[in-house]
Amino acid sequence: MARKKTTTNTLARRFSVHNGKGFSLADCPTRAAEACGLDKKTGKQLLKERIRYLAHLQAVLYANNTWSVLVVLQALDAGGKDGVIKHVMSGINPQGVSVSSFKQPGPVELAHGYLWREHMVAPAAGRIGIFNRSHYEEVLVTRVHPELLEHECLPLSLRRKPTFWEDRYQDISSFERYMARQGTIVLKFFLHLSKEEQRLRFLQRIKHRAKNWKFSPADIHERQYWDDYQHAYEEAIRHTAHPDAPWFVVPADQKWFARLVVIEAIIDALEKLHLKMPAMDPAMEADMEKARRQLEAEAPRPVRNPVH
């Protein structure tokens, strides 16, 4: 039986999670291109076309200066976050996009609440903001390694609360709902990589000199906690997937396919806004016409050659 081809405008919806109740990460594929009726050549061509279309939508978003978009990218090591940012955003006006990478927090960040730095770099109206890792590290890495909480300026009684993790999920959901109510479209992506594909990508980083800079012994160390991270991601998605801030569990073993799913999700969200280029104010049109006549009148007159 032939596979049913998935159209691009429904591709991302296939992997979206708007209600986390009963969510199981084990049910989510890490490869899905073939099941969606797509091959690599077709997918790469589609990606080029959709990048051009996204650039148009982003220009309209920027011109309206009301709505904004927050793209949250989460993945295990070698999941492909940097590649998604590089390829999906390659055709967009840099003035309308910001990328924030959330590395290990320093003393200043640790002295504030864990959502403090996210507030500081949230996208302004008309912009697309990308979080390369995010506030979710505080229910992922810290859940796998709870000893890290000792470095945060939290009262011991709060750290030991039986509902500590549930409280954090609630805080994150409240933060995202607040952003949605302020006109920010929140789209969260988990690039779902198989353990075998991660192994192969780590080997590539070791074997190919041009990729050696990507290798970190810490990545190999964290690999031993694979099952713990899978559980942490599953719990995070279960507790924080809601219509105001859906998750997309993106099959990430095929890089080109993961990039296509991400761009389709962003396009789908922007299309639903039904934005158009702002209409010109009549008074502004009159000023432009006056300015046009003035500038044309200032044009130098052609010099006639003297008659000999």
N, C-alpha and C positions, 0 to 999 in steps of 0.2 A: 504494500500500500504506500502510495507516494506521500511524503511529508507535506503538510500544509505550510505554505510560505507565510511568514509573519511580515506584515507591512511595517514600514519604519515608524509610522505614527502610533503603533500599538506595541512596539518592541519593548520599550522601557516598562510599560505597564505590566508586562508579563512577569517582571521580576520585582514589582513594587510590593511593599508591606505597609498597609495603612492601619492595620489593627494587629498588634503583636500577640494577642491572646492565642495560645496554642501554637505559636510559631516554633518550628523545628529547623535548625540549620542543616541537619542531616538530610532533610528533604530537598535541599537546594543544590542544583548542579554547579559544578565548576567549569563545565564545557557545555555549550548549548547552541553553537552556531549551526550545526547540522540539523538539529531539531527545529530550528527557526527557518530552515531553507536557505541559508546563506553560506557562501564560500568566501575564501579570503580575498580573491580578486574583486568580486562584487562588493564585499564589505568595505574594502579600502576605497573603492570608487565612490560608494555611498557616503563614506566619511568625508571625503573632499567636498562633495556637494553640500552636505549638511553643515560643514564648517562655514561655507560661504553664506548659507541661509542664517546660521546663528549670528554671524557678523551683522547681518541686516537687522535681526531682532534686537541685538544688543544696542545698535545705533538708535532704534526707536525707544528702547528702554531708557537710554541715556538722555535723549531729547525730552522725554516726558518728565524726568526728574521727580518721580513719585515713588513707584515701586522699586524694590531692589531684590537681589537674589543671593542667597548664601548656599554655597556648595560645600558640603562636608565630605572629605575623603578619608576613609579609614581602611586599613589593610594590615595584614601581617607583613613581615619583612619580605621584600621582593615582590610585593603584590601588584606593583605597577602604578602607584599614585603619581610619581613624577612624570611618567610617560603619558598618563591621562591629561595632566595639566599642559604638558608641552604640545600634544597633538590636538586636543579638543579646543584649546584657547589660541591656537596658532594664528587664526585670521581675525582676531578681535582687536579693536582699538585699545592699546595698553592704558589709555587714560580712563577707560571705563571698567578696568579689572584690577583687583588687588589679590595677592597671594600671601597668606600668613602661614608660616611653618611653626608648629608648636613642638619645640624640642623640650628636653628636660628642664623643668622650671628652676630658676635661680633664686637667690635669697629674696629679691623684691617680690617675685611672683608668689613664693611660698608664704610671705607675710600677709598676703591678701587671700580672699576667697578664691576657690579654684575656677570660678567663672569670670574673674576680674579681667584677665587679659583678653578673653573673648569679647567682652563688652567693648574694650578699647579699640578693637580692630574690626568690629562688625561693619558690613558694607553700608555706605551712605546711600541716600536716595539716588536712583538712576544707575547704580553700580552693581557689578557682580563681584562678590567676595568669595575666595576659595580658602578653606581651611585644610591645609596639608597636615593631617592629624588634628586633634581638636580637644574639646572638653571631654570627649568620650574616653580619653586616656585615663581619666580619673575614675572610671568604672571598668577599665580593661586592665591596664598595666598594674594599677594599684590593687585591683582585685586579685590578680595572679600573684602579685608581690605585696601583700598588705603591710609589710615592714616599711615600705616607702612612706606610709602615712605618718611615721614617727618624725619625718622631716617637715611636715606641714604644721603650721602653728594652730593646732586644734587642741582644745581641752581633752584630756584623757577620757573624761566621762562621756563625751560625745563620740569619740572614736570607738568606745566599747558598747555603744547603744545597739541592741539587737536589730533595730531597723535601719542601721547605718546605710546600707546599700540601697534599700528601698527609698530612703530619704533623698539620696543623691539622684536616683532615677526621677523622683518627683521634681526635684529642683531643676534638673536638665529639661524635663518636659515643660515646666512652667516658663523657663527661660526661652524655649523655642516658641511656645504659644505667645509669649509677650512679643517676640520679634515678628511673628506672623500678624499679630494685631496692629503692628506698626508699619505694615506694608512690605515685610521681607518674606520672600518665598524661600522656605527652608527645604533643601533637598539633601538627603544623607545617603552616601554610597559606601557599602562595604564590598570591597573587591575580594570576592570569595575565591581563594586560591587553594588548589589541592596540595597536600604535603609532598607528593612526588614532583609536581611542577616547581615547588619552592626549591626542592633539592637540586633539580636541573639548573635552575637560575643561579643558585649559589655556586654550582660548579662552573658555570659560564663566567662568573665574576672572578673565579680563581684562575681558570685556564686562559682567559683572554686578557692580555696585558692592558688593553684599552679600557677594560672594565674593572681592573684591580682596585681602582679608587672607591668603587662601590662596596667592596668587601669589608665586613667588620666582624671580628671574632665574637662580638656581643650578639650578632644575629644567630650564629651557630648555638650559642649558649641558650638563647631564648627558644630555639627550636625544640628543646627538650620539654618545654611547657606547652606543646602544641594542643593537647587535649584541654588543658586549662583555659587557653585562649579561646578555643572553640566554644567552651561553655560560657565564658565571659561575654563573648559576642552574642551568643544566643540569648542570654539573659538581658543584655542591654537592648537588643532589638525588641524582645518581648515587652519590655517595660516602657519603651520610648517611641514606638511606632504609632503614629496617630495621623489623622488627615491633615493637620496643620504642619506636620513635619514627617513625611513618610520616609521609610528606608527603602533603598534599592539594593537587593542582594545580587550583585553583578557577577556572573560567571567570568572568572578572570584568567583561566588557563590560556586562553587565546587573547593576546593583547589587543589586536585590532577589533575583536568583537566587544571587549570590555569598553573600549573607547567609544564605539558606536552606541552602545547602550547608554552610556553617560550623556553623550551629546543629545540623544533622542529624549532623554528625561528632561533636560534643560529646555530644549525646544518645545516640548509638550507643555511645560509649565508656562513658558512665555507666551505661547499661542493662546492659552486659556485666559490671559489678561486682556486680549483683544485691543491692544494698544495701537494707536496710529500716530503719525507725526503731528505734533501740535499745530493747530490752525493759526495762521498769522492774524494778529490783532489788526483791525482796520486802521487804527491810528499809526501803527508801525508800518503798515503798507504805504500810507501817505508819506511818512518820513522817508521811507526807502525810495519812493518815487522822486521826492524832492532832492534827496542825496544823489540819485542817478543823474538828474538833469544838471545839477551843480558840477558833478565830476566830468560829465561829458562836455560841459561848457568850458572846462579848464584845459581841454585837449589842445595841444599846440597846433596852430594853423600851419598848413603846408607852405613852405617857402618857394616862391616862384623864381625860376631862373631869369636873371636879367637879360633883356634883349640887347644884343650887340649890333 
